């Protein structure tokens, strides 16, 4: 597949924000949190965060073998 080279008439990344403002569509702003997760209670802990509107982004090994560290995000409130 050949890639097309961008020319002077092509809109670039910097124009996307301007176009979004004109169309009334704004990019979602996120807030993030990290939380320890115990291996023996993973489902319950993740369900609790999910009920509060948090979406799991990634989970990685924690500082000891019995724990994990979870990274969550959710849309930032408009207030």
PDB file of N, CA, C and O in Angstrom:
ATOM      1  N   UNK A   1       0.832  -1.175   0.000  1.00  0.00           N
ATOM      2  CA  UNK A   1       0.000   0.000   0.000  1.00  0.00           C
ATOM      3  C   UNK A   1       0.883   1.248   0.000  1.00  0.00           C
ATOM      4  O   UNK A   1       1.782   1.375   0.832  1.00  0.00           O
ATOM      5  N   UNK A   2       0.634   2.142  -0.909  1.00  0.00           N
ATOM      6  CA  UNK A   2       1.408   3.382  -1.001  1.00  0.00           C
ATOM      7  C   UNK A   2       0.827   4.451  -0.106  1.00  0.00           C
ATOM      8  O   UNK A   2      -0.389   4.607  -0.004  1.00  0.00           O
ATOM      9  N   UNK A   3       1.699   5.172   0.530  1.00  0.00           N
ATOM     10  CA  UNK A   3       1.249   6.286   1.360  1.00  0.00           C
ATOM     11  C   UNK A   3       1.309   7.565   0.552  1.00  0.00           C
ATOM     12  O   UNK A   3       2.238   7.805  -0.220  1.00  0.00           O
ATOM     13  N   UNK A   4       0.297   8.368   0.753  1.00  0.00           N
ATOM     14  CA  UNK A   4       0.211   9.639   0.051  1.00  0.00           C
ATOM     15  C   UNK A   4       0.903  10.720   0.869  1.00  0.00           C
ATOM     16  O   UNK A   4       0.718  10.803   2.083  1.00  0.00           O
ATOM     17  N   UNK A   5       1.672  11.518   0.222  1.00  0.00           N
ATOM     18  CA  UNK A   5       2.357  12.617   0.892  1.00  0.00           C
ATOM     19  C   UNK A   5       1.376  13.778   1.092  1.00  0.00           C
ATOM     20  O   UNK A   5       0.603  14.115   0.194  1.00  0.00           O
ATOM     21  N   UNK A   6       1.421  14.383   2.287  1.00  0.00           N
ATOM     22  CA  UNK A   6       0.534  15.508   2.570  1.00  0.00           C
ATOM     23  C   UNK A   6       1.005  16.751   1.836  1.00  0.00           C
ATOM     24  O   UNK A   6       2.201  17.035   1.761  1.00  0.00           O
ATOM     25  N   UNK A   7       0.063  17.470   1.309  1.00  0.00           N
ATOM     26  CA  UNK A   7       0.370  18.701   0.605  1.00  0.00           C
ATOM     27  C   UNK A   7      -0.173  19.913   1.339  1.00  0.00           C
ATOM     28  O   UNK A   7      -0.750  19.778   2.418  1.00  0.00           O
ATOM     29  N   UNK A   8       0.005  21.103   0.764  1.00  0.00           N
ATOM     30  CA  UNK A   8      -0.417  22.331   1.429  1.00  0.00           C
ATOM     31  C   UNK A   8      -1.928  22.414   1.662  1.00  0.00           C
ATOM     32  O   UNK A   8      -2.362  23.109   2.581  1.00  0.00           O
ATOM     33  N   UNK A   9      -2.723  21.739   0.873  1.00  0.00           N
ATOM     34  CA  UNK A   9      -4.168  21.800   1.027  1.00  0.00           C
ATOM     35  C   UNK A   9      -4.727  20.832   2.052  1.00  0.00           C
ATOM     36  O   UNK A   9      -5.918  20.881   2.359  1.00  0.00           O
ATOM     37  N   UNK A  10      -3.891  19.953   2.588  1.00  0.00           N
ATOM     38  CA  UNK A  10      -4.355  18.958   3.560  1.00  0.00           C
ATOM     39  C   UNK A  10      -4.444  19.576   4.953  1.00  0.00           C
ATOM     40  O   UNK A  10      -3.592  20.368   5.355  1.00  0.00           O
ATOM     41  N   UNK A  11      -5.505  19.192   5.686  1.00  0.00           N
ATOM     42  CA  UNK A  11      -5.614  19.678   7.063  1.00  0.00           C
ATOM     43  C   UNK A  11      -4.723  18.833   7.944  1.00  0.00           C
ATOM     44  O   UNK A  11      -4.626  17.621   7.755  1.00  0.00           O
ATOM     45  N   UNK A  12      -4.081  19.452   8.891  1.00  0.00           N
ATOM     46  CA  UNK A  12      -3.170  18.761   9.789  1.00  0.00           C
ATOM     47  C   UNK A  12      -3.767  18.557  11.155  1.00  0.00           C
ATOM     48  O   UNK A  12      -4.921  18.895  11.419  1.00  0.00           O
ATOM     49  N   UNK A  13      -2.953  17.999  12.010  1.00  0.00           N
ATOM     50  CA  UNK A  13      -3.388  17.702  13.374  1.00  0.00           C
ATOM     51  C   UNK A  13      -3.818  18.972  14.097  1.00  0.00           C
ATOM     52  O   UNK A  13      -4.809  18.951  14.828  1.00  0.00           O
ATOM     53  N   UNK A  14      -3.106  20.069  13.915  1.00  0.00           N
ATOM     54  CA  UNK A  14      -3.442  21.295  14.647  1.00  0.00           C
ATOM     55  C   UNK A  14      -4.801  21.852  14.259  1.00  0.00           C
ATOM     56  O   UNK A  14      -5.397  22.617  15.018  1.00  0.00           O
ATOM     57  N   UNK A  15      -5.300  21.479  13.082  1.00  0.00           N
ATOM     58  CA  UNK A  15      -6.613  21.958  12.660  1.00  0.00           C
ATOM     59  C   UNK A  15      -7.752  21.133  13.237  1.00  0.00           C
ATOM     60  O   UNK A  15      -8.903  21.565  13.191  1.00  0.00           O
ATOM     61  N   UNK A  16      -7.461  19.961  13.779  1.00  0.00           N
ATOM     62  CA  UNK A  16      -8.522  19.103  14.310  1.00  0.00           C
ATOM     63  C   UNK A  16      -9.224  19.748  15.488  1.00  0.00           C
ATOM     64  O   UNK A  16     -10.446  19.664  15.608  1.00  0.00           O
ATOM     65  N   UNK A  17      -8.460  20.391  16.358  1.00  0.00           N
ATOM     66  CA  UNK A  17      -9.086  21.044  17.509  1.00  0.00           C
ATOM     67  C   UNK A  17      -9.999  22.174  17.036  1.00  0.00           C
ATOM     68  O   UNK A  17     -11.119  22.311  17.527  1.00  0.00           O
ATOM     69  N   UNK A  18      -9.537  22.966  16.106  1.00  0.00           N
ATOM     70  CA  UNK A  18     -10.360  24.046  15.569  1.00  0.00           C
ATOM     71  C   UNK A  18     -11.628  23.484  14.954  1.00  0.00           C
ATOM     72  O   UNK A  18     -12.716  24.017  15.173  1.00  0.00           O
ATOM     73  N   UNK A  19     -11.495  22.409  14.186  1.00  0.00           N
ATOM     74  CA  UNK A  19     -12.662  21.793  13.562  1.00  0.00           C
ATOM     75  C   UNK A  19     -13.616  21.232  14.605  1.00  0.00           C
ATOM     76  O   UNK A  19     -14.833  21.328  14.445  1.00  0.00           O
ATOM     77  N   UNK A  20     -13.078  20.646  15.676  1.00  0.00           N
ATOM     78  CA  UNK A  20     -13.925  20.110  16.745  1.00  0.00           C
ATOM     79  C   UNK A  20     -14.687  21.229  17.439  1.00  0.00           C
ATOM     80  O   UNK A  20     -15.863  21.070  17.764  1.00  0.00           O
ATOM     81  N   UNK A  21     -14.026  22.359  17.671  1.00  0.00           N
ATOM     82  CA  UNK A  21     -14.707  23.490  18.295  1.00  0.00           C
ATOM     83  C   UNK A  21     -15.843  24.001  17.420  1.00  0.00           C
ATOM     84  O   UNK A  21     -16.922  24.318  17.922  1.00  0.00           O
ATOM     85  N   UNK A  22     -15.609  24.080  16.130  1.00  0.00           N
ATOM     86  CA  UNK A  22     -16.646  24.562  15.212  1.00  0.00           C
ATOM     87  C   UNK A  22     -17.830  23.616  15.136  1.00  0.00           C
ATOM     88  O   UNK A  22     -18.973  24.058  15.017  1.00  0.00           O
ATOM     89  N   UNK A  23     -17.569  22.321  15.204  1.00  0.00           N
ATOM     90  CA  UNK A  23     -18.655  21.349  15.083  1.00  0.00           C
ATOM     91  C   UNK A  23     -19.344  21.090  16.415  1.00  0.00           C
ATOM     92  O   UNK A  23     -20.367  20.406  16.456  1.00  0.00           O
ATOM     93  N   UNK A  24     -18.799  21.625  17.509  1.00  0.00           N
ATOM     94  CA  UNK A  24     -19.401  21.426  18.817  1.00  0.00           C
ATOM     95  C   UNK A  24     -18.992  20.121  19.477  1.00  0.00           C
ATOM     96  O   UNK A  24     -19.509  19.784  20.542  1.00  0.00           O
ATOM     97  N   UNK A  25     -18.076  19.380  18.871  1.00  0.00           N
ATOM     98  CA  UNK A  25     -17.610  18.115  19.433  1.00  0.00           C
ATOM     99  C   UNK A  25     -16.260  18.366  20.093  1.00  0.00           C
ATOM    100  O   UNK A  25     -15.302  18.779  19.439  1.00  0.00           O
ATOM    101  N   UNK A  26     -16.198  18.112  21.383  1.00  0.00           N
ATOM    102  CA  UNK A  26     -14.938  18.311  22.100  1.00  0.00           C
ATOM    103  C   UNK A  26     -14.350  16.970  22.505  1.00  0.00           C
ATOM    104  O   UNK A  26     -15.073  15.994  22.709  1.00  0.00           O
ATOM    105  N   UNK A  27     -13.066  16.936  22.615  1.00  0.00           N
ATOM    106  CA  UNK A  27     -12.369  15.728  23.046  1.00  0.00           C
ATOM    107  C   UNK A  27     -12.661  15.499  24.528  1.00  0.00           C
ATOM    108  O   UNK A  27     -12.696  16.444  25.315  1.00  0.00           O
ATOM    109  N   UNK A  28     -12.867  14.248  24.895  1.00  0.00           N
ATOM    110  CA  UNK A  28     -13.138  13.900  26.284  1.00  0.00           C
ATOM    111  C   UNK A  28     -11.913  14.179  27.139  1.00  0.00           C
ATOM    112  O   UNK A  28     -10.792  13.834  26.763  1.00  0.00           O
ATOM    113  N   UNK A  29     -12.130  14.804  28.290  1.00  0.00           N
ATOM    114  CA  UNK A  29     -11.056  15.004  29.264  1.00  0.00           C
ATOM    115  C   UNK A  29     -11.206  13.936  30.327  1.00  0.00           C
ATOM    116  O   UNK A  29     -12.312  13.663  30.795  1.00  0.00           O
ATOM    117  N   UNK A  30     -10.087  13.331  30.708  1.00  0.00           N
ATOM    118  CA  UNK A  30     -10.102  12.188  31.617  1.00  0.00           C
ATOM    119  C   UNK A  30      -9.454  12.534  32.940  1.00  0.00           C
ATOM    120  O   UNK A  30      -8.589  13.407  33.018  1.00  0.00           O
ATOM    121  N   UNK A  31      -9.885  11.833  33.987  1.00  0.00           N
ATOM    122  CA  UNK A  31      -9.156  11.828  35.245  1.00  0.00           C
ATOM    123  C   UNK A  31      -8.695  10.397  35.471  1.00  0.00           C
ATOM    124  O   UNK A  31      -9.348   9.447  35.041  1.00  0.00           O
ATOM    125  N   UNK A  32      -7.561  10.255  36.148  1.00  0.00           N
ATOM    126  CA  UNK A  32      -6.935   8.948  36.324  1.00  0.00           C
ATOM    127  C   UNK A  32      -6.677   8.682  37.798  1.00  0.00           C
ATOM    128  O   UNK A  32      -6.547   9.609  38.598  1.00  0.00           O
ATOM    129  N   UNK A  33      -6.604   7.407  38.143  1.00  0.00           N
ATOM    130  CA  UNK A  33      -6.268   7.010  39.505  1.00  0.00           C
ATOM    131  C   UNK A  33      -5.558   5.658  39.456  1.00  0.00           C
ATOM    132  O   UNK A  33      -5.845   4.825  38.597  1.00  0.00           O
ATOM    133  N   UNK A  34      -4.637   5.455  40.382  1.00  0.00           N
ATOM    134  CA  UNK A  34      -4.021   4.140  40.559  1.00  0.00           C
ATOM    135  C   UNK A  34      -4.481   3.600  41.902  1.00  0.00           C
ATOM    136  O   UNK A  34      -4.677   4.358  42.853  1.00  0.00           O
ATOM    137  N   UNK A  35      -4.651   2.289  41.975  1.00  0.00           N
ATOM    138  CA  UNK A  35      -5.139   1.678  43.207  1.00  0.00           C
ATOM    139  C   UNK A  35      -4.528   0.297  43.386  1.00  0.00           C
ATOM    140  O   UNK A  35      -4.356  -0.439  42.415  1.00  0.00           O
ATOM    141  N   UNK A  36      -4.197  -0.059  44.629  1.00  0.00           N
ATOM    142  CA  UNK A  36      -3.720  -1.417  44.893  1.00  0.00           C
ATOM    143  C   UNK A  36      -4.883  -2.399  44.797  1.00  0.00           C
ATOM    144  O   UNK A  36      -6.006  -2.077  45.183  1.00  0.00           O
ATOM    145  N   UNK A  37      -4.614  -3.585  44.287  1.00  0.00           N
ATOM    146  CA  UNK A  37      -5.634  -4.626  44.153  1.00  0.00           C
ATOM    147  C   UNK A  37      -5.056  -5.905  44.752  1.00  0.00           C
ATOM    148  O   UNK A  37      -3.997  -6.373  44.333  1.00  0.00           O
ATOM    149  N   UNK A  38      -5.757  -6.464  45.732  1.00  0.00           N
ATOM    150  CA  UNK A  38      -5.315  -7.718  46.343  1.00  0.00           C
ATOM    151  C   UNK A  38      -5.712  -8.887  45.453  1.00  0.00           C
ATOM    152  O   UNK A  38      -6.835  -8.929  44.951  1.00  0.00           O
ATOM    153  N   UNK A  39      -4.809  -9.828  45.256  1.00  0.00           N
ATOM    154  CA  UNK A  39      -5.041 -10.974  44.374  1.00  0.00           C
ATOM    155  C   UNK A  39      -6.303 -11.736  44.765  1.00  0.00           C
ATOM    156  O   UNK A  39      -7.070 -12.139  43.890  1.00  0.00           O
ATOM    157  N   UNK A  40      -6.531 -11.939  46.050  1.00  0.00           N
ATOM    158  CA  UNK A  40      -7.665 -12.759  46.495  1.00  0.00           C
ATOM    159  C   UNK A  40      -9.015 -12.041  46.389  1.00  0.00           C
ATOM    160  O   UNK A  40     -10.053 -12.671  46.594  1.00  0.00           O
ATOM    161  N   UNK A  41      -9.027 -10.733  46.072  1.00  0.00           N
ATOM    162  CA  UNK A  41     -10.291  -9.992  45.990  1.00  0.00           C
ATOM    163  C   UNK A  41     -10.385  -9.171  44.707  1.00  0.00           C
ATOM    164  O   UNK A  41     -11.054  -8.138  44.677  1.00  0.00           O
ATOM    165  N   UNK A  42      -9.723  -9.624  43.658  1.00  0.00           N
ATOM    166  CA  UNK A  42      -9.637  -8.847  42.419  1.00  0.00           C
ATOM    167  C   UNK A  42     -11.000  -8.484  41.849  1.00  0.00           C
ATOM    168  O   UNK A  42     -11.252  -7.313  41.565  1.00  0.00           O
ATOM    169  N   UNK A  43     -11.883  -9.462  41.675  1.00  0.00           N
ATOM    170  CA  UNK A  43     -13.183  -9.193  41.056  1.00  0.00           C
ATOM    171  C   UNK A  43     -13.992  -8.182  41.859  1.00  0.00           C
ATOM    172  O   UNK A  43     -14.558  -7.250  41.287  1.00  0.00           O
ATOM    173  N   UNK A  44     -14.054  -8.351  43.159  1.00  0.00           N
ATOM    174  CA  UNK A  44     -14.835  -7.442  43.990  1.00  0.00           C
ATOM    175  C   UNK A  44     -14.290  -6.011  43.920  1.00  0.00           C
ATOM    176  O   UNK A  44     -15.055  -5.051  43.825  1.00  0.00           O
ATOM    177  N   UNK A  45     -12.979  -5.884  43.966  1.00  0.00           N
ATOM    178  CA  UNK A  45     -12.361  -4.554  43.922  1.00  0.00           C
ATOM    179  C   UNK A  45     -12.618  -3.887  42.575  1.00  0.00           C
ATOM    180  O   UNK A  45     -12.990  -2.715  42.523  1.00  0.00           O
ATOM    181  N   UNK A  46     -12.420  -4.631  41.484  1.00  0.00           N
ATOM    182  CA  UNK A  46     -12.652  -4.056  40.155  1.00  0.00           C
ATOM    183  C   UNK A  46     -14.121  -3.701  39.960  1.00  0.00           C
ATOM    184  O   UNK A  46     -14.430  -2.667  39.367  1.00  0.00           O
ATOM    185  N   UNK A  47     -15.034  -4.546  40.451  1.00  0.00           N
ATOM    186  CA  UNK A  47     -16.467  -4.240  40.357  1.00  0.00           C
ATOM    187  C   UNK A  47     -16.807  -2.951  41.106  1.00  0.00           C
ATOM    188  O   UNK A  47     -17.599  -2.144  40.618  1.00  0.00           O
ATOM    189  N   UNK A  48     -16.219  -2.752  42.274  1.00  0.00           N
ATOM    190  CA  UNK A  48     -16.477  -1.526  43.045  1.00  0.00           C
ATOM    191  C   UNK A  48     -16.028  -0.281  42.292  1.00  0.00           C
ATOM    192  O   UNK A  48     -16.753   0.712  42.242  1.00  0.00           O
ATOM    193  N   UNK A  49     -14.844  -0.330  41.712  1.00  0.00           N
ATOM    194  CA  UNK A  49     -14.362   0.815  40.931  1.00  0.00           C
ATOM    195  C   UNK A  49     -15.256   1.045  39.715  1.00  0.00           C
ATOM    196  O   UNK A  49     -15.565   2.188  39.377  1.00  0.00           O
ATOM    197  N   UNK A  50     -15.672  -0.039  39.057  1.00  0.00           N
ATOM    198  CA  UNK A  50     -16.544   0.080  37.892  1.00  0.00           C
ATOM    199  C   UNK A  50     -17.887   0.706  38.229  1.00  0.00           C
ATOM    200  O   UNK A  50     -18.416   1.493  37.445  1.00  0.00           O
ATOM    201  N   UNK A  51     -18.445   0.367  39.383  1.00  0.00           N
ATOM    202  CA  UNK A  51     -19.722   0.954  39.798  1.00  0.00           C
ATOM    203  C   UNK A  51     -19.614   2.459  40.021  1.00  0.00           C
ATOM    204  O   UNK A  51     -20.607   3.177  39.909  1.00  0.00           O
ATOM    205  N   UNK A  52     -18.427   2.929  40.331  1.00  0.00           N
ATOM    206  CA  UNK A  52     -18.207   4.366  40.515  1.00  0.00           C
ATOM    207  C   UNK A  52     -17.834   5.067  39.206  1.00  0.00           C
ATOM    208  O   UNK A  52     -17.479   6.246  39.210  1.00  0.00           O
ATOM    209  N   UNK A  53     -17.916   4.341  38.090  1.00  0.00           N
ATOM    210  CA  UNK A  53     -17.665   4.955  36.789  1.00  0.00           C
ATOM    211  C   UNK A  53     -16.241   4.856  36.289  1.00  0.00           C
ATOM    212  O   UNK A  53     -15.913   5.439  35.255  1.00  0.00           O
ATOM    213  N   UNK A  54     -15.387   4.136  36.993  1.00  0.00           N
ATOM    214  CA  UNK A  54     -13.989   4.007  36.584  1.00  0.00           C
ATOM    215  C   UNK A  54     -13.826   2.835  35.626  1.00  0.00           C
ATOM    216  O   UNK A  54     -14.405   1.767  35.828  1.00  0.00           O
ATOM    217  N   UNK A  55     -13.039   3.045  34.590  1.00  0.00           N
ATOM    218  CA  UNK A  55     -12.730   2.010  33.599  1.00  0.00           C
ATOM    219  C   UNK A  55     -11.288   1.556  33.803  1.00  0.00           C
ATOM    220  O   UNK A  55     -10.378   2.380  33.899  1.00  0.00           O
ATOM    221  N   UNK A  56     -11.085   0.244  33.870  1.00  0.00           N
ATOM    222  CA  UNK A  56      -9.737  -0.299  34.030  1.00  0.00           C
ATOM    223  C   UNK A  56      -8.950  -0.096  32.745  1.00  0.00           C
ATOM    224  O   UNK A  56      -9.391  -0.492  31.666  1.00  0.00           O
ATOM    225  N   UNK A  57      -7.784   0.522  32.869  1.00  0.00           N
ATOM    226  CA  UNK A  57      -6.911   0.758  31.721  1.00  0.00           C
ATOM    227  C   UNK A  57      -5.826  -0.308  31.662  1.00  0.00           C
ATOM    228  O   UNK A  57      -5.543  -0.865  30.601  1.00  0.00           O
ATOM    229  N   UNK A  58      -5.221  -0.584  32.817  1.00  0.00           N
ATOM    230  CA  UNK A  58      -4.120  -1.542  32.868  1.00  0.00           C
ATOM    231  C   UNK A  58      -3.978  -2.054  34.293  1.00  0.00           C
ATOM    232  O   UNK A  58      -4.304  -1.359  35.256  1.00  0.00           O
ATOM    233  N   UNK A  59      -3.488  -3.271  34.408  1.00  0.00           N
ATOM    234  CA  UNK A  59      -3.180  -3.827  35.725  1.00  0.00           C
ATOM    235  C   UNK A  59      -1.791  -4.458  35.640  1.00  0.00           C
ATOM    236  O   UNK A  59      -1.495  -5.203  34.707  1.00  0.00           O
ATOM    237  N   UNK A  60      -0.949  -4.154  36.617  1.00  0.00           N
ATOM    238  CA  UNK A  60       0.445  -4.603  36.599  1.00  0.00           C
ATOM    239  C   UNK A  60       0.799  -5.213  37.953  1.00  0.00           C
ATOM    240  O   UNK A  60       0.108  -4.965  38.942  1.00  0.00           O
ATOM    241  N   UNK A  61       1.868  -6.008  38.007  1.00  0.00           N
ATOM    242  CA  UNK A  61       2.286  -6.584  39.292  1.00  0.00           C
ATOM    243  C   UNK A  61       2.583  -5.487  40.314  1.00  0.00           C
ATOM    244  O   UNK A  61       3.128  -4.436  39.978  1.00  0.00           O
ATOM    245  N   UNK A  62       2.214  -5.753  41.561  1.00  0.00           N
ATOM    246  CA  UNK A  62       2.448  -4.800  42.639  1.00  0.00           C
ATOM    247  C   UNK A  62       3.790  -5.015  43.308  1.00  0.00           C
ATOM    248  O   UNK A  62       4.622  -5.778  42.818  1.00  0.00           O
ATOM    249  N   UNK A  63       4.002  -4.338  44.433  1.00  0.00           N
ATOM    250  CA  UNK A  63       5.285  -4.423  45.124  1.00  0.00           C
ATOM    251  C   UNK A  63       5.535  -5.766  45.812  1.00  0.00           C
ATOM    252  O   UNK A  63       6.669  -6.084  46.171  1.00  0.00           O
ATOM    253  N   UNK A  64       4.467  -6.553  45.996  1.00  0.00           N
ATOM    254  CA  UNK A  64       4.654  -7.885  46.583  1.00  0.00           C
ATOM    255  C   UNK A  64       3.803  -8.893  45.811  1.00  0.00           C
ATOM    256  O   UNK A  64       2.920  -8.488  45.055  1.00  0.00           O
ATOM    257  N   UNK A  65       4.043 -10.182  45.981  1.00  0.00           N
ATOM    258  CA  UNK A  65       3.348 -11.201  45.174  1.00  0.00           C
ATOM    259  C   UNK A  65       1.836 -11.273  45.388  1.00  0.00           C
ATOM    260  O   UNK A  65       1.130 -11.836  44.551  1.00  0.00           O
ATOM    261  N   UNK A  66       1.325 -10.720  46.482  1.00  0.00           N
ATOM    262  CA  UNK A  66      -0.113 -10.800  46.760  1.00  0.00           C
ATOM    263  C   UNK A  66      -0.894  -9.606  46.232  1.00  0.00           C
ATOM    264  O   UNK A  66      -2.111  -9.542  46.410  1.00  0.00           O
ATOM    265  N   UNK A  67      -0.221  -8.662  45.588  1.00  0.00           N
ATOM    266  CA  UNK A  67      -0.939  -7.462  45.153  1.00  0.00           C
ATOM    267  C   UNK A  67      -0.635  -7.097  43.709  1.00  0.00           C
ATOM    268  O   UNK A  67       0.374  -7.500  43.132  1.00  0.00           O
ATOM    269  N   UNK A  68      -1.545  -6.322  43.158  1.00  0.00           N
ATOM    270  CA  UNK A  68      -1.429  -5.765  41.818  1.00  0.00           C
ATOM    271  C   UNK A  68      -1.652  -4.261  41.938  1.00  0.00           C
ATOM    272  O   UNK A  68      -2.134  -3.780  42.963  1.00  0.00           O
ATOM    273  N   UNK A  69      -1.302  -3.530  40.900  1.00  0.00           N
ATOM    274  CA  UNK A  69      -1.610  -2.106  40.841  1.00  0.00           C
ATOM    275  C   UNK A  69      -2.486  -1.895  39.616  1.00  0.00           C
ATOM    276  O   UNK A  69      -2.117  -2.273  38.504  1.00  0.00           O
ATOM    277  N   UNK A  70      -3.648  -1.287  39.828  1.00  0.00           N
ATOM    278  CA  UNK A  70      -4.597  -1.048  38.746  1.00  0.00           C
ATOM    279  C   UNK A  70      -4.589   0.432  38.376  1.00  0.00           C
ATOM    280  O   UNK A  70      -4.505   1.301  39.245  1.00  0.00           O
ATOM    281  N   UNK A  71      -4.676   0.704  37.088  1.00  0.00           N
ATOM    282  CA  UNK A  71      -4.780   2.064  36.565  1.00  0.00           C
ATOM    283  C   UNK A  71      -6.177   2.213  35.985  1.00  0.00           C
ATOM    284  O   UNK A  71      -6.589   1.430  35.129  1.00  0.00           O
ATOM    285  N   UNK A  72      -6.905   3.225  36.457  1.00  0.00           N
ATOM    286  CA  UNK A  72      -8.276   3.463  36.021  1.00  0.00           C
ATOM    287  C   UNK A  72      -8.400   4.855  35.420  1.00  0.00           C
ATOM    288  O   UNK A  72      -7.590   5.741  35.692  1.00  0.00           O
ATOM    289  N   UNK A  73      -9.442   5.032  34.589  1.00  0.00           N
ATOM    290  CA  UNK A  73      -9.770   6.358  34.067  1.00  0.00           C
ATOM    291  C   UNK A  73     -11.284   6.491  34.005  1.00  0.00           C
ATOM    292  O   UNK A  73     -12.010   5.498  33.952  1.00  0.00           O
ATOM    293  N   UNK A  74     -11.750   7.744  34.012  1.00  0.00           N
ATOM    294  CA  UNK A  74     -13.163   8.048  33.783  1.00  0.00           C
ATOM    295  C   UNK A  74     -13.245   9.467  33.254  1.00  0.00           C
ATOM    296  O   UNK A  74     -12.347  10.274  33.491  1.00  0.00           O
ATOM    297  N   UNK A  75     -14.324   9.777  32.536  1.00  0.00           N
ATOM    298  CA  UNK A  75     -14.463  11.148  32.034  1.00  0.00           C
ATOM    299  C   UNK A  75     -14.502  12.139  33.197  1.00  0.00           C
ATOM    300  O   UNK A  75     -15.141  11.895  34.221  1.00  0.00           O
ATOM    301  N   UNK A  76     -13.817  13.243  33.019  1.00  0.00           N
ATOM    302  CA  UNK A  76     -13.795  14.284  34.043  1.00  0.00           C
ATOM    303  C   UNK A  76     -15.159  14.962  34.082  1.00  0.00           C
ATOM    304  O   UNK A  76     -15.763  15.212  33.039  1.00  0.00           O
ATOM    305  N   UNK A  77     -15.640  15.257  35.281  1.00  0.00           N
ATOM    306  CA  UNK A  77     -16.943  15.915  35.401  1.00  0.00           C
ATOM    307  C   UNK A  77     -16.851  17.341  34.871  1.00  0.00           C
ATOM    308  O   UNK A  77     -15.781  17.951  34.889  1.00  0.00           O
ATOM    309  N   UNK A  78     -17.971  17.865  34.402  1.00  0.00           N
ATOM    310  CA  UNK A  78     -18.014  19.184  33.778  1.00  0.00           C
ATOM    311  C   UNK A  78     -18.049  20.330  34.785  1.00  0.00           C
ATOM    312  O   UNK A  78     -18.076  21.494  34.384  1.00  0.00           O
ATOM    313  N   UNK A  79     -18.047  20.031  36.075  1.00  0.00           N
ATOM    314  CA  UNK A  79     -18.152  21.099  37.083  1.00  0.00           C
ATOM    315  C   UNK A  79     -16.889  21.887  37.258  1.00  0.00           C
ATOM    316  O   UNK A  79     -16.845  22.809  38.071  1.00  0.00           O
TER     317      UNK A  79
END
